[in-house]
Amino acid sequence: MQLTVDDCATYAYTGARALRADQPTLVFIHGAANDHSVWALQSRYFAHHGRNVLAFDLPAHGRSAGVCLATVEAIADWTVRALDAADVANATIVGHSLGALATLACAARHRDRVERAVLIGPAVPMQVSDELLRAADLDPQLAYELICGWSHSAQGKLGGNPVPGMWMTGGALRLMERSQPGTLHADLLACRNYAGGLDAAAAVACPVLVVMGARDIMTPPKGAQEMLSRLPDQRAIVLPDAGHAMMAEQPDAVLDALRSFLQR
C-alpha cells in the first residue's frame, strides 16, 4: 500500500489484502536500517487471519521517501500520522528494537490510539556504544557486519534457518547494505538518546507483551527489567536460544507469542 504521510510517499505492506473497516488492525514497526520485510511471516499470517496489517517502512527506509526521524518520540508521533493516512482509528502496535522503543513511546503519548503494544527485543535505556556509533558514521559496512554478528545467536550464525535455502546473517547484512547513507547512524543515535522510556512505561494504559531473546547480546533481557516493573499490565516471554534477530531465528515462536497475546 502506498500512503502519503507528511507529504512524503510511504510504503506499508498489507499482506496483499485490502484494509477492512470491520477488522482490527495490526501495525509493525521495524528496527534500525531495516524495513517491513523483517516481519515477513508474522505480517502475512495475520493479514490472512482476520486482521488488517500495516507493516510500515519508516521514512528514508525501504520504499518510503523522506528523511530519517531523529528521535524515538518523532517516530511514535509519525506512526499515528501514518494511521491517520490509512484511515485507521486505533491499532495494536508491534515494534522491534528501535521500533520497540517507538511503540512504547506511542502507547504512552497516544493512549487513545493504541489498543495493545508488543515490544520485541527492547532495552530501556538502550545502550549504543561510541565505537558502534562511530563506525555507523564513518565506516557503515563495518557497522553492518558488527550488528549482523551480534544480532544472531551462535546457532543462528551456523545455519538452521526455518526457511530452507535462506541464510540468516547474509540476508540481514544485505538488508542493511540496501539502506540509505546515514540511516543506521541516525537510527542508533535515536536509540541511545531516548531518555524517557521508564516514564513512558509508567504512563502506558494498554496491555503490553514483551518478547526477549535469551541469547540476545544487543538488548539482553536484563535491560528490560526496570521497564517491565513500570508497566501496569504486562506479560513477558523469553525465547530460549534466540538472539536479537528473533523474527528470523525463531519466526514461529514470535508468531505464537503474538497469537496468544492477541487472543487474551
Short mmCIF file of the C-alpha atoms (twelve columns), coordinates in Angstrom:
data_MODEL
# 
_entry.id   MODEL 
# 
loop_
_atom_site.group_PDB 
_atom_site.id 
_atom_site.type_symbol 
_atom_site.label_atom_id 
_atom_site.label_alt_id 
_atom_site.label_comp_id 
_atom_site.label_asym_id 
_atom_site.label_seq_id 
_atom_site.Cartn_x 
_atom_site.Cartn_y 
_atom_site.Cartn_z 
_atom_site.pdbx_PDB_model_num 
ATOM 1   C CA . MET A 1   0.000   0.000   0.000  1 
ATOM 2   C CA . GLN A 2   1.245   3.469   -0.882 1 
ATOM 3   C CA . LEU A 3   0.299   6.267   1.523  1 
ATOM 4   C CA . THR A 4   1.221   9.915   1.863  1 
ATOM 5   C CA . VAL A 5   2.470   10.893  5.313  1 
ATOM 6   C CA . ASP A 6   3.902   14.373  5.946  1 
ATOM 7   C CA . ASP A 7   3.760   14.985  2.169  1 
ATOM 8   C CA . CYS A 8   6.085   12.020  1.563  1 
ATOM 9   C CA . ALA A 9   5.452   8.720   -0.174 1 
ATOM 10  C CA . THR A 10  5.179   5.990   2.459  1 
ATOM 11  C CA . TYR A 11  5.040   2.249   1.934  1 
ATOM 12  C CA . ALA A 12  3.142   -0.230  4.085  1 
ATOM 13  C CA . TYR A 13  2.997   -3.962  3.436  1 
ATOM 14  C CA . THR A 14  -0.545  -5.257  3.924  1 
ATOM 15  C CA . GLY A 15  -0.103  -8.947  3.173  1 
ATOM 16  C CA . ALA A 16  -1.669  -8.344  -0.255 1 
ATOM 17  C CA . ARG A 17  -5.018  -7.719  1.425  1 
ATOM 18  C CA . ALA A 18  -7.117  -4.562  1.343  1 
ATOM 19  C CA . LEU A 19  -7.883  -2.951  4.704  1 
ATOM 20  C CA . ARG A 20  -11.369 -3.645  6.008  1 
ATOM 21  C CA . ALA A 21  -13.212 -1.355  8.387  1 
ATOM 22  C CA . ASP A 22  -14.721 -4.327  10.239 1 
ATOM 23  C CA . GLN A 23  -11.335 -5.867  11.155 1 
ATOM 24  C CA . PRO A 24  -8.834  -4.909  13.888 1 
ATOM 25  C CA . THR A 25  -5.531  -3.503  12.686 1 
ATOM 26  C CA . LEU A 26  -2.023  -4.668  13.497 1 
ATOM 27  C CA . VAL A 27  0.908   -2.276  12.868 1 
ATOM 28  C CA . PHE A 28  4.532   -3.419  12.615 1 
ATOM 29  C CA . ILE A 29  7.499   -1.064  13.177 1 
ATOM 30  C CA . HIS A 30  10.962  -2.324  12.187 1 
ATOM 31  C CA . GLY A 31  14.351  -1.653  13.754 1 
ATOM 32  C CA . ALA A 32  17.438  0.306   12.723 1 
ATOM 33  C CA . ALA A 33  18.323  0.269   8.999  1 
ATOM 34  C CA . ASN A 34  15.667  -2.408  8.364  1 
ATOM 35  C CA . ASP A 35  12.326  -2.368  6.575  1 
ATOM 36  C CA . HIS A 36  8.938   -4.113  6.533  1 
ATOM 37  C CA . SER A 37  10.438  -7.386  5.255  1 
ATOM 38  C CA . VAL A 38  11.712  -8.397  8.708  1 
ATOM 39  C CA . TRP A 39  8.057   -9.139  9.568  1 
ATOM 40  C CA . ALA A 40  7.501   -11.456 6.580  1 
ATOM 41  C CA . LEU A 41  5.917   -14.401 8.382  1 
ATOM 42  C CA . GLN A 42  4.071   -12.532 11.115 1 
ATOM 43  C CA . SER A 43  2.583   -9.834  8.907  1 
ATOM 44  C CA . ARG A 44  1.403   -12.227 6.211  1 
ATOM 45  C CA . TYR A 45  -0.103  -14.648 8.736  1 
ATOM 46  C CA . PHE A 46  -2.290  -12.015 10.395 1 
ATOM 47  C CA . ALA A 47  -3.306  -10.474 7.067  1 
ATOM 48  C CA . HIS A 48  -4.799  -13.856 6.151  1 
ATOM 49  C CA . HIS A 49  -6.336  -14.498 9.554  1 
ATOM 50  C CA . GLY A 50  -8.829  -11.734 10.168 1 
ATOM 51  C CA . ARG A 51  -6.690  -8.644  10.767 1 
ATOM 52  C CA . ASN A 52  -5.641  -5.609  8.809  1 
ATOM 53  C CA . VAL A 53  -1.860  -5.370  8.593  1 
ATOM 54  C CA . LEU A 54  0.292   -2.282  8.119  1 
ATOM 55  C CA . ALA A 55  3.990   -3.159  8.153  1 
ATOM 56  C CA . PHE A 56  5.483   0.273   7.555  1 
ATOM 57  C CA . ASP A 57  8.778   1.314   6.060  1 
ATOM 58  C CA . LEU A 58  9.801   4.268   8.217  1 
ATOM 59  C CA . PRO A 59  10.793  7.473   6.389  1 
ATOM 60  C CA . ALA A 60  14.037  7.027   4.396  1 
ATOM 61  C CA . HIS A 61  13.821  3.250   4.884  1 
ATOM 62  C CA . GLY A 62  12.870  0.613   2.353  1 
ATOM 63  C CA . ARG A 63  10.371  2.009   -0.137 1 
ATOM 64  C CA . SER A 64  9.455   5.119   1.872  1 
ATOM 65  C CA . ALA A 65  10.696  8.576   0.956  1 
ATOM 66  C CA . GLY A 66  11.591  11.406  3.316  1 
ATOM 67  C CA . VAL A 67  14.376  11.806  5.842  1 
ATOM 68  C CA . CYS A 68  15.189  9.766   8.930  1 
ATOM 69  C CA . LEU A 69  13.249  10.727  12.022 1 
ATOM 70  C CA . ALA A 70  15.765  11.906  14.590 1 
ATOM 71  C CA . THR A 71  14.115  10.773  17.830 1 
ATOM 72  C CA . VAL A 72  12.063  7.897   19.184 1 
ATOM 73  C CA . GLU A 73  9.300   10.343  20.065 1 
ATOM 74  C CA . ALA A 74  9.229   11.577  16.455 1 
ATOM 75  C CA . ILE A 75  8.800   8.003   15.212 1 
ATOM 76  C CA . ALA A 76  5.978   7.466   17.713 1 
ATOM 77  C CA . ASP A 77  4.135   10.574  16.549 1 
ATOM 78  C CA . TRP A 78  4.779   9.716   12.888 1 
ATOM 79  C CA . THR A 79  3.171   6.317   13.461 1 
ATOM 80  C CA . VAL A 80  -0.067  7.983   14.495 1 
ATOM 81  C CA . ARG A 81  0.025   10.257  11.441 1 
ATOM 82  C CA . ALA A 82  0.551   7.135   9.323  1 
ATOM 83  C CA . LEU A 83  -2.553  5.613   10.928 1 
ATOM 84  C CA . ASP A 84  -4.442  8.774   10.037 1 
ATOM 85  C CA . ALA A 85  -3.254  8.472   6.439  1 
ATOM 86  C CA . ALA A 86  -4.568  4.891   6.351  1 
ATOM 87  C CA . ASP A 87  -7.854  5.992   7.952  1 
ATOM 88  C CA . VAL A 88  -7.285  3.722   10.960 1 
ATOM 89  C CA . ALA A 89  -8.614  4.937   14.317 1 
ATOM 90  C CA . ASN A 90  -6.640  2.616   16.603 1 
ATOM 91  C CA . ALA A 91  -4.408  -0.412  16.379 1 
ATOM 92  C CA . THR A 92  -2.195  -2.913  18.115 1 
ATOM 93  C CA . ILE A 93  1.402   -1.860  17.505 1 
ATOM 94  C CA . VAL A 94  4.321   -4.286  17.338 1 
ATOM 95  C CA . GLY A 95  7.896   -2.978  17.292 1 
ATOM 96  C CA . HIS A 96  11.365  -4.490  17.219 1 
ATOM 97  C CA . SER A 97  14.443  -2.853  18.809 1 
ATOM 98  C CA . LEU A 98  14.251  0.826   17.749 1 
ATOM 99  C CA . GLY A 99  10.677  0.020   16.748 1 
ATOM 100 C CA . ALA A 100 10.029  -1.350  20.250 1 
ATOM 101 C CA . LEU A 101 11.092  1.970   21.776 1 
ATOM 102 C CA . ALA A 102 8.860   3.818   19.314 1 
ATOM 103 C CA . THR A 103 5.964   1.500   20.180 1 
ATOM 104 C CA . LEU A 104 6.477   2.152   23.883 1 
ATOM 105 C CA . ALA A 105 6.558   5.912   23.307 1 
ATOM 106 C CA . CYS A 106 3.500   5.752   21.067 1 
ATOM 107 C CA . ALA A 107 1.489   3.800   23.635 1 
ATOM 108 C CA . ALA A 108 2.359   6.401   26.284 1 
ATOM 109 C CA . ARG A 109 1.874   9.514   24.135 1 
ATOM 110 C CA . HIS A 110 -1.234  8.383   22.216 1 
ATOM 111 C CA . ARG A 111 -3.156  6.222   24.636 1 
ATOM 112 C CA . ASP A 112 -6.421  6.575   22.719 1 
ATOM 113 C CA . ARG A 113 -4.865  5.179   19.518 1 
ATOM 114 C CA . VAL A 114 -3.009  2.113   20.832 1 
ATOM 115 C CA . GLU A 115 -5.122  -0.874  21.863 1 
ATOM 116 C CA . ARG A 116 -2.194  -3.150  22.721 1 
ATOM 117 C CA . ALA A 117 1.563   -2.956  22.372 1 
ATOM 118 C CA . VAL A 118 4.200   -5.591  21.686 1 
ATOM 119 C CA . LEU A 119 7.865   -4.826  22.358 1 
ATOM 120 C CA . ILE A 120 10.302  -7.273  20.760 1 
ATOM 121 C CA . GLY A 121 13.944  -7.029  21.808 1 
ATOM 122 C CA . PRO A 122 13.649  -3.838  23.889 1 
ATOM 123 C CA . ALA A 123 16.088  -2.344  26.376 1 
ATOM 124 C CA . VAL A 124 15.372  0.788   28.406 1 
ATOM 125 C CA . PRO A 125 17.631  2.653   28.236 1 
ATOM 126 C CA . MET A 126 19.064  1.211   25.029 1 
ATOM 127 C CA . GLN A 127 22.840  1.410   25.231 1 
ATOM 128 C CA . VAL A 128 24.710  2.061   21.987 1 
ATOM 129 C CA . SER A 129 28.484  2.263   22.266 1 
ATOM 130 C CA . ASP A 130 30.536  5.185   20.995 1 
ATOM 131 C CA . GLU A 131 32.519  2.731   18.866 1 
ATOM 132 C CA . LEU A 132 29.428  1.419   17.074 1 
ATOM 133 C CA . LEU A 133 28.094  4.938   16.521 1 
ATOM 134 C CA . ARG A 134 31.456  5.990   15.120 1 
ATOM 135 C CA . ALA A 135 31.503  3.007   12.776 1 
ATOM 136 C CA . ALA A 136 27.935  3.720   11.631 1 
ATOM 137 C CA . ASP A 137 29.023  7.267   10.789 1 
ATOM 138 C CA . LEU A 138 32.470  6.670   9.258  1 
ATOM 139 C CA . ASP A 139 32.506  3.019   8.180  1 
ATOM 140 C CA . PRO A 140 28.915  1.799   7.731  1 
ATOM 141 C CA . GLN A 141 29.970  -1.537  6.242  1 
ATOM 142 C CA . LEU A 142 31.856  -2.375  9.425  1 
ATOM 143 C CA . ALA A 143 28.838  -1.357  11.496 1 
ATOM 144 C CA . TYR A 144 26.535  -3.549  9.398  1 
ATOM 145 C CA . GLU A 145 28.819  -6.543  9.866  1 
ATOM 146 C CA . LEU A 146 29.148  -5.977  13.610 1 
ATOM 147 C CA . ILE A 147 25.403  -5.689  14.081 1 
ATOM 148 C CA . CYS A 148 24.660  -8.756  11.977 1 
ATOM 149 C CA . GLY A 149 27.169  -10.738 14.018 1 
ATOM 150 C CA . TRP A 150 25.824  -9.526  17.348 1 
ATOM 151 C CA . SER A 151 22.149  -9.876  16.377 1 
ATOM 152 C CA . HIS A 152 22.232  -13.625 15.866 1 
ATOM 153 C CA . SER A 153 22.814  -16.378 18.377 1 
ATOM 154 C CA . ALA A 154 25.675  -18.821 17.924 1 
ATOM 155 C CA . GLN A 155 23.273  -21.339 16.399 1 
ATOM 156 C CA . GLY A 156 21.860  -18.682 14.091 1 
ATOM 157 C CA . LYS A 157 25.321  -17.999 12.708 1 
ATOM 158 C CA . LEU A 158 25.796  -21.677 11.898 1 
ATOM 159 C CA . GLY A 159 22.590  -22.018 9.929  1 
ATOM 160 C CA . GLY A 160 19.308  -23.726 10.598 1 
ATOM 161 C CA . ASN A 161 17.103  -21.067 9.009  1 
ATOM 162 C CA . PRO A 162 13.452  -22.187 9.298  1 
ATOM 163 C CA . VAL A 163 13.065  -21.102 5.660  1 
ATOM 164 C CA . PRO A 164 15.015  -23.661 3.556  1 
ATOM 165 C CA . GLY A 165 17.730  -22.170 1.385  1 
ATOM 166 C CA . MET A 166 17.873  -18.846 3.228  1 
ATOM 167 C CA . TRP A 167 20.939  -17.513 5.046  1 
ATOM 168 C CA . MET A 168 20.009  -15.552 8.141  1 
ATOM 169 C CA . THR A 169 23.128  -13.470 8.692  1 
ATOM 170 C CA . GLY A 170 23.701  -12.970 4.984  1 
ATOM 171 C CA . GLY A 171 20.135  -11.828 4.436  1 
ATOM 172 C CA . ALA A 172 20.337  -9.428  7.377  1 
ATOM 173 C CA . LEU A 173 23.581  -7.974  6.042  1 
ATOM 174 C CA . ARG A 174 22.175  -7.433  2.555  1 
ATOM 175 C CA . LEU A 175 19.121  -5.715  4.003  1 
ATOM 176 C CA . MET A 176 21.264  -3.224  5.927  1 
ATOM 177 C CA . GLU A 177 23.503  -2.664  2.904  1 
ATOM 178 C CA . ARG A 178 20.422  -1.543  0.953  1 
ATOM 179 C CA . SER A 179 19.688  1.231   3.460  1 
ATOM 180 C CA . GLN A 180 20.262  4.850   2.524  1 
ATOM 181 C CA . PRO A 181 23.516  6.549   3.605  1 
ATOM 182 C CA . GLY A 182 23.331  7.838   7.161  1 
ATOM 183 C CA . THR A 183 20.282  5.784   8.075  1 
ATOM 184 C CA . LEU A 184 21.953  3.434   10.540 1 
ATOM 185 C CA . HIS A 185 23.752  6.233   12.359 1 
ATOM 186 C CA . ALA A 186 20.554  8.267   12.708 1 
ATOM 187 C CA . ASP A 187 18.611  5.252   13.976 1 
ATOM 188 C CA . LEU A 188 21.255  4.217   16.514 1 
ATOM 189 C CA . LEU A 189 21.550  7.782   17.773 1 
ATOM 190 C CA . ALA A 190 17.787  7.910   18.285 1 
ATOM 191 C CA . CYS A 191 18.011  4.691   20.323 1 
ATOM 192 C CA . ARG A 192 20.802  5.967   22.555 1 
ATOM 193 C CA . ASN A 193 19.259  9.396   23.100 1 
ATOM 194 C CA . TYR A 194 15.861  8.096   24.170 1 
ATOM 195 C CA . ALA A 195 15.761  9.019   27.852 1 
ATOM 196 C CA . GLY A 196 12.036  8.834   28.531 1 
ATOM 197 C CA . GLY A 197 11.471  5.108   28.365 1 
ATOM 198 C CA . LEU A 198 10.873  4.398   32.044 1 
ATOM 199 C CA . ASP A 199 8.457   7.311   32.413 1 
ATOM 200 C CA . ALA A 200 6.704   6.175   29.239 1 
ATOM 201 C CA . ALA A 201 6.319   2.656   30.617 1 
ATOM 202 C CA . ALA A 202 4.578   4.004   33.715 1 
ATOM 203 C CA . ALA A 203 2.216   6.041   31.520 1 
ATOM 204 C CA . VAL A 204 1.096   3.162   29.277 1 
ATOM 205 C CA . ALA A 205 -2.506  2.119   29.886 1 
ATOM 206 C CA . CYS A 206 -2.925  -0.736  27.418 1 
ATOM 207 C CA . PRO A 207 -1.784  -4.362  27.792 1 
ATOM 208 C CA . VAL A 208 1.843   -4.904  26.744 1 
ATOM 209 C CA . LEU A 209 3.675   -8.022  25.625 1 
ATOM 210 C CA . VAL A 210 7.470   -8.004  25.902 1 
ATOM 211 C CA . VAL A 211 9.352   -10.657 23.922 1 
ATOM 212 C CA . MET A 212 13.055  -11.160 24.654 1 
ATOM 213 C CA . GLY A 213 15.748  -13.489 23.387 1 
ATOM 214 C CA . ALA A 214 17.717  -15.444 25.972 1 
ATOM 215 C CA . ARG A 215 20.860  -15.151 23.789 1 
ATOM 216 C CA . ASP A 216 20.315  -11.512 22.816 1 
ATOM 217 C CA . ILE A 217 23.549  -9.566  23.360 1 
ATOM 218 C CA . MET A 218 22.284  -6.420  21.618 1 
ATOM 219 C CA . THR A 219 19.410  -5.895  24.061 1 
ATOM 220 C CA . PRO A 220 19.770  -8.604  26.726 1 
ATOM 221 C CA . PRO A 221 16.706  -9.414  28.857 1 
ATOM 222 C CA . LYS A 222 18.240  -7.716  31.903 1 
ATOM 223 C CA . GLY A 223 17.985  -4.429  30.025 1 
ATOM 224 C CA . ALA A 224 14.181  -4.632  30.052 1 
ATOM 225 C CA . GLN A 225 13.635  -5.486  33.719 1 
ATOM 226 C CA . GLU A 226 13.215  -1.958  35.073 1 
ATOM 227 C CA . MET A 227 10.830  -1.137  32.234 1 
ATOM 228 C CA . LEU A 228 8.818   -4.276  32.993 1 
ATOM 229 C CA . SER A 229 8.471   -3.217  36.613 1 
ATOM 230 C CA . ARG A 230 6.934   0.099   35.479 1 
ATOM 231 C CA . LEU A 231 4.385   -1.317  33.018 1 
ATOM 232 C CA . PRO A 232 0.969   -1.612  34.723 1 
ATOM 233 C CA . ASP A 233 -0.301  -4.508  32.567 1 
ATOM 234 C CA . GLN A 234 2.448   -6.610  31.054 1 
ATOM 235 C CA . ARG A 235 3.299   -10.126 30.018 1 
ATOM 236 C CA . ALA A 236 6.926   -11.119 29.374 1 
ATOM 237 C CA . ILE A 237 8.261   -14.031 27.324 1 
ATOM 238 C CA . VAL A 238 11.890  -15.092 26.938 1 
ATOM 239 C CA . LEU A 239 12.595  -17.225 23.875 1 
ATOM 240 C CA . PRO A 240 15.301  -19.821 24.672 1 
ATOM 241 C CA . ASP A 241 18.377  -19.722 22.433 1 
ATOM 242 C CA . ALA A 242 17.109  -16.705 20.449 1 
ATOM 243 C CA . GLY A 243 19.285  -13.714 19.660 1 
ATOM 244 C CA . HIS A 244 18.210  -10.172 18.813 1 
ATOM 245 C CA . ALA A 245 17.037  -11.101 15.300 1 
ATOM 246 C CA . MET A 246 14.373  -13.387 16.721 1 
ATOM 247 C CA . MET A 247 11.819  -12.844 13.925 1 
ATOM 248 C CA . ALA A 248 14.328  -14.573 11.630 1 
ATOM 249 C CA . GLU A 249 15.782  -17.107 14.070 1 
ATOM 250 C CA . GLN A 250 12.508  -18.175 15.676 1 
ATOM 251 C CA . PRO A 251 9.702   -16.824 13.471 1 
ATOM 252 C CA . ASP A 252 7.149   -19.397 14.604 1 
ATOM 253 C CA . ALA A 253 7.829   -18.722 18.296 1 
ATOM 254 C CA . VAL A 254 7.390   -14.985 17.741 1 
ATOM 255 C CA . LEU A 255 4.173   -15.630 15.839 1 
ATOM 256 C CA . ASP A 256 2.860   -17.930 18.566 1 
ATOM 257 C CA . ALA A 257 3.612   -15.289 21.201 1 
ATOM 258 C CA . LEU A 258 1.700   -12.692 19.205 1 
ATOM 259 C CA . ARG A 259 -1.243  -15.002 18.598 1 
ATOM 260 C CA . SER A 260 -1.523  -15.916 22.270 1 
ATOM 261 C CA . PHE A 261 -1.325  -12.288 23.369 1 
ATOM 262 C CA . LEU A 262 -3.943  -11.099 20.884 1 
ATOM 263 C CA . GLN A 263 -6.319  -13.874 21.928 1 
ATOM 264 C CA . ARG A 264 -6.261  -12.837 25.593 1 
# 
